[in-house]
């Protein structure tokens, strides 16, 4: 988190870290990032979660965690499913193949 000089307001801050997720305050709005929806924050150090930067007026970046989120991700999570396309393809590939044994024709 980077504070601005000369009395200007802080544009992003981590307000609270709970056993269920983190609360952040960005551009006069508060957001809850649950560990269920944002698992990369779980089991991280306080310093790494609190070290967040607000870039370009819409982009949150946690350099210690290499996590990037846009404000739109927080406001419209349904538009941004958190599933890897590579993992989904692997799952489809595995389930599309028969796992049973072949039975010889009689």
BELBEL-V19644 format. One line per field, one symbol per residue. phi: phi as a letter, one per 30 degrees, with the letter a starting at -180 (. if undefined). psi: psi as a letter, one per 30 degrees, with the letter a starting at -180 (. if undefined). burial: 1 if it has 16 or more other C-alpha atoms within 10 Angstrom, else 0. Layout:
BEGIN
phi: ???
psi: ???
burial: ???
END
This chain:
BEGIN
phi: .cdcdiiddddbaddabcdclbcbcbhibcbccddddbddcdicdedddddcccchiabcbcddchcbbcededdbdddbdccdddddddddddddddcdddcddc
psi: kjlllhgllkfkkjekjlffakkljkhgkkkkjlfefifffkglleeeefikkjkggfkkkjeffhkkkleeeefifffikhkkeeeeeeeeeeffkkflkkkkk.
burial: 1000000001111100100011111100000111100000110000001111110000011100000000100000000000000000000000000000000000
END
